[in-house]
Amino acid sequence: MIDLFSDTVTRPTPGMRRAMAEAEVGDEQRGLDPTTNALQDCTARLLGKEAALFLPSATMANLIACRLHTSPGEAVILESRCHILNAEGGGLAVHSGLVPRPIGGDRGRFTPDQVREQLSGPSYYRPRTTLLACEQTHNAGGGAVWPLGQLEAVCAVAREAGLKTHLDGARLFNAAAASGVAAAAFAAPFDTVMICLSKGLGAPAGALLAGSAAAIGRARTLKQLFGGSMRQSGILAAAGLYALDHHIERLAEDHALARRLAEGLASIPALDVEPVETNIVCVGIERTGFTAAELIPRLRAAGVDVSANAPSRLRLVTHLDLSADDIDRAVDLLRAHLT
């Protein structure tokens, strides 16, 4: 099976498995797991923050950040198709009691003026807006990268209005690899930033939330509240350390495979291939006469697995378990079923 479903399907490499097997461990909940502590320190340095906290999942990290910066009944500004709003089980409402103020963005990116339009005035009729959240890269936007200047500009508007800011950086290192901008520079305008280890970085699980020492101290309490504390988490943290040491630079290889995939798919007349910036390729299939629900099982049966993020839009994601031959074979399989 050529698995283009997501970059979450990666399996630990042999080197990562060795690191996990040899990890020094302790009681993470008591702060005594040395490998977890090393991962947190490494992440804080990479992102230019004072501290970081290891968590079981990126969803938990985002939800803790939203809870950290707000009180129930307040509002958060975010993009209408972002992961926090659409793919985290309604956690904004359940865990934080937040009202979303969604913005329709350009491939997930919005402008300072759009942020200003969503700010609450001094009225007791409307929820007070207290948080701005951005997603880098933007998943539903096809892996689109926010330019640094645009991120800085929207965060400046938020700061002027007294809002806190959070960056869902599940694929932040993809943005850094594609743009040449350091991850710490993208993280700098934000009070907190999350990175996910189990996507393009190839670890089996885990995420980190970074910010000021005070914010991460409060986040540790929320980690306990949300059921995220662990014991000998160094086994997982070792995979994360290995990923940060060995898998960041190679993200450029995933991007090259995505461009190769997009070029191949563009040669199939019925497909509408969207611009590719990182490792996500989105393809409109309306002209094929198939819906995604009809086409995906046919492709899976033929040996290629993809996902959909709209009824007539496929999403194909490249990652470290794929080769150029896999990409070419996937293109051939799609061509065979569409021409």
C-alpha positions in Angstrom: 0.0 0.0 0.0 1.3 3.4 -1.0 0.1 5.4 2.1 -0.5 9.1 1.3 -3.3 9.3 3.9 -1.3 11.5 6.2 2.2 12.1 7.6 0.8 10.6 10.8 1.2 7.1 9.4 5.0 7.0 9.7 6.7 4.2 11.6 9.7 4.8 13.9 13.0 4.3 12.0 15.5 1.8 13.2 17.6 4.6 14.8 14.5 5.9 16.6 13.6 2.5 17.9 17.1 2.1 19.3 16.9 5.4 21.0 13.5 4.5 22.6 14.8 1.1 23.8 17.9 2.7 25.4 16.1 5.7 26.9 16.9 6.6 30.5 13.5 7.0 32.3 12.0 8.1 35.6 8.7 9.4 36.9 7.6 12.1 34.5 4.7 13.3 36.7 7.3 14.2 39.4 9.6 15.8 37.0 12.1 13.0 37.3 12.2 11.6 33.8 15.6 12.8 32.4 14.8 12.1 28.8 11.5 13.9 29.0 13.3 16.8 30.7 16.0 16.9 28.0 13.3 16.9 25.2 11.5 19.8 26.9 14.8 21.8 27.3 15.7 21.1 23.6 12.3 22.2 22.4 12.4 25.4 24.4 15.8 26.3 22.9 14.6 25.5 19.3 11.6 27.7 19.7 13.2 30.5 21.6 11.0 30.1 24.6 11.8 29.8 28.4 10.2 26.4 28.9 8.3 23.6 27.2 6.0 20.8 28.3 5.8 17.3 26.9 2.2 16.1 26.2 0.6 13.0 24.8 -0.9 14.7 21.7 -1.1 17.9 19.7 -4.8 18.2 20.4 -4.2 18.2 24.1 -1.5 20.8 23.7 -3.8 23.1 21.8 -6.7 22.6 24.2 -4.4 23.3 27.2 -3.2 26.5 25.5 -6.7 27.7 24.9 -7.7 27.0 28.5 -4.5 28.6 29.8 -5.1 31.9 28.1 -8.9 32.4 28.6 -11.9 32.0 30.9 -15.2 30.3 30.1 -17.5 32.6 28.1 -14.8 34.4 26.3 -14.0 34.3 22.6 -11.1 33.2 20.4 -10.3 34.5 16.9 -9.2 31.7 14.5 -9.4 30.7 10.9 -12.7 29.0 9.9 -11.0 25.8 8.7 -8.4 25.5 11.3 -7.6 22.3 13.2 -8.5 23.7 16.7 -12.0 24.5 15.5 -12.8 21.6 13.2 -10.7 18.5 14.3 -10.4 18.5 18.1 -13.8 17.2 19.1 -15.4 20.4 20.1 -12.7 20.9 22.9 -13.0 24.7 22.7 -16.5 24.4 24.0 -16.1 21.4 26.3 -12.8 22.2 28.0 -12.7 26.0 27.8 -16.2 27.2 27.3 -15.0 29.4 24.4 -17.0 31.1 21.7 -15.2 30.9 18.3 -14.9 34.0 16.1 -13.9 32.4 12.8 -12.2 34.2 10.0 -12.4 33.1 6.3 -8.7 33.1 5.3 -6.7 32.7 2.1 -5.5 29.1 2.3 -5.8 29.5 6.1 -4.1 32.9 6.3 -5.9 36.0 7.3 -5.0 39.7 7.6 -4.6 42.3 10.4 -7.8 44.0 9.3 -9.8 40.8 9.5 -8.5 40.4 13.1 -9.7 44.0 13.9 -13.1 43.2 12.6 -13.5 40.4 15.1 -12.4 42.3 18.2 -15.1 42.8 20.8 -15.9 46.3 21.9 -16.7 47.3 25.5 -20.1 45.7 25.7 -21.6 43.2 28.1 -23.8 41.8 25.3 -20.9 40.1 23.5 -18.3 37.6 24.7 -15.0 39.4 25.4 -12.3 38.3 22.8 -9.2 37.3 24.7 -7.2 35.0 22.4 -5.9 34.8 18.8 -4.9 31.4 17.4 -3.0 30.7 14.1 -2.0 27.5 12.4 1.4 27.0 10.8 1.4 25.3 8.3 -2.3 25.4 7.6 -3.6 21.8 7.1 -6.9 22.5 5.4 -5.1 25.2 3.4 -3.0 22.5 1.7 0.1 23.0 3.9 0.2 26.7 3.2 2.9 28.7 5.0 2.2 31.9 6.8 4.8 34.5 5.8 6.6 35.7 8.9 5.6 39.4 8.4 2.0 38.5 8.2 2.1 36.5 11.4 3.9 39.4 13.1 1.3 41.8 11.8 -1.8 39.9 13.0 -0.2 39.3 16.4 0.6 43.0 16.7 -3.1 43.8 16.4 -3.9 41.2 19.0 -1.3 42.5 21.4 -2.6 46.1 21.0 -6.1 44.8 21.9 -4.8 43.0 25.0 -5.3 39.5 23.5 -3.0 36.5 24.2 -1.7 34.6 21.2 -1.2 30.9 20.4 0.4 29.1 17.4 -0.8 25.7 16.4 2.6 24.7 15.0 1.8 21.0 14.3 3.8 21.3 11.1 5.9 24.3 12.1 9.2 22.7 11.0 7.7 22.1 7.6 7.1 25.9 7.4 10.7 26.5 8.5 12.1 24.1 5.9 10.0 25.6 3.1 10.7 29.2 3.9 14.2 29.3 5.3 12.8 31.1 8.4 13.8 29.6 11.7 11.1 28.0 13.8 12.0 30.3 16.6 11.3 33.4 14.5 7.8 32.0 13.6 7.2 31.3 17.3 8.5 34.7 18.6 5.2 36.7 18.2 3.2 34.1 20.2 2.7 33.6 23.9 2.6 29.9 23.4 3.4 27.6 20.5 2.8 23.9 20.0 4.8 21.4 17.9 3.7 17.9 17.0 6.2 15.1 17.0 4.0 12.5 15.3 3.5 14.1 11.9 6.4 14.9 9.5 9.0 14.4 12.3 8.0 10.7 12.4 7.7 10.0 16.1 5.0 7.6 17.2 3.3 10.0 19.6 3.7 13.3 21.5 3.7 17.0 21.3 5.2 20.0 23.2 3.8 23.3 24.3 6.3 26.1 24.8 6.1 29.5 26.3 7.2 31.5 29.3 8.2 29.7 32.4 5.2 31.0 34.2 2.8 30.0 31.4 4.3 26.5 31.2 4.1 26.2 35.0 0.3 26.8 34.8 0.1 24.5 31.8 1.6 21.7 33.9 -1.4 21.9 36.3 -3.8 21.8 33.3 -1.9 18.8 32.0 -2.8 17.0 35.2 -6.4 18.2 35.0 -6.7 17.0 31.4 -5.3 13.6 32.3 -2.0 14.1 30.4 0.5 13.3 33.1 2.6 10.2 32.5 5.1 8.0 34.3 8.2 6.7 32.4 7.5 8.9 29.3 11.2 9.0 28.4 10.6 6.1 26.0 8.3 8.4 23.9 10.4 11.4 24.6 13.5 9.7 23.2 11.7 9.3 19.9 11.0 13.0 20.0 14.6 13.9 20.7 15.7 11.6 17.9 13.2 13.3 15.6 14.4 16.8 16.5 18.1 15.7 15.9 17.6 13.7 12.7 14.3 14.5 11.0 14.0 18.3 10.7 16.4 18.9 7.8 15.0 15.9 5.9 11.6 17.5 5.7 12.8 19.2 2.5 12.8 15.7 1.0 9.1 15.3 1.8 8.5 18.7 0.1 10.3 17.6 -3.0 8.2 14.4 -3.2 5.1 16.5 -2.8 6.1 18.7 -5.8 6.9 15.5 -7.8 3.4 14.2 -6.9 1.7 17.5 -7.8 3.5 17.6 -11.2 2.4 14.0 -11.9 -1.2 14.6 -10.9 -1.3 17.8 -13.0 -0.8 15.7 -16.1 -4.1 14.0 -15.5 -6.7 16.2 -17.3 -9.6 15.8 -14.9 -7.7 16.8 -11.8 -7.3 20.3 -10.4 -4.1 20.4 -8.4 -3.7 23.3 -5.9 -0.4 25.0 -5.3 2.0 23.0 -3.2 4.2 24.7 -0.6 5.2 21.9 1.8 4.2 18.2 2.1 0.4 18.4 1.5 -1.1 18.1 -2.0 -4.8 19.0 -2.4 -6.6 18.0 -5.6 -10.0 19.0 -6.8 -11.8 16.0 -8.4 -15.1 17.5 -9.4 -14.4 17.1 -13.1 -13.7 13.4 -12.7 -17.4 12.7 -12.1 -16.5 11.0 -8.8 -17.0 12.1 -5.3 -14.2 11.5 -2.8 -16.4 9.0 -1.0 -16.6 7.0 -4.3 -13.0 7.4 -5.4 -11.1 6.7 -2.2 -12.2 3.0 -1.8 -11.4 2.4 -5.5 -7.9 3.8 -5.0 -7.4 1.9 -1.8 -8.3 -1.4 -3.4 -5.8 -0.6 -6.1 -3.0 0.0 -3.6 -2.9 3.8 -2.8 -4.5 5.3 0.2 -5.5 9.0 0.3 -7.9 11.2 2.4 -10.4 13.9 1.6 -11.1 17.2 3.3 -14.1 18.1 1.2 -16.6 16.0 -0.9 -14.7 16.8 -4.1 -11.2 17.4 -2.7 -8.5 14.8 -2.1 -5.6 15.4 0.3 -2.4 13.5 -0.3 0.5 13.9 2.2 4.2 12.9 1.7 6.4 11.7 4.5 9.6 9.8 5.4 8.2 6.3 4.6 7.8 7.2 0.9 10.2 7.1 -2.0 10.2 8.7 -5.5 9.1 5.3 -6.9 6.1 5.3 -4.6 5.1 8.7 -5.8 5.4 7.7 -9.5 3.4 4.5 -8.9 0.7 6.5 -7.0 0.4 8.8 -10.0 0.1 5.9 -12.4 -2.7 4.3 -10.2 -4.7 7.5 -10.2 -4.3 8.0 -13.9 -5.5 4.4 -14.5 -8.7 5.1 -12.6 -9.4 8.5 -14.0 -8.6 8.2 -17.7 
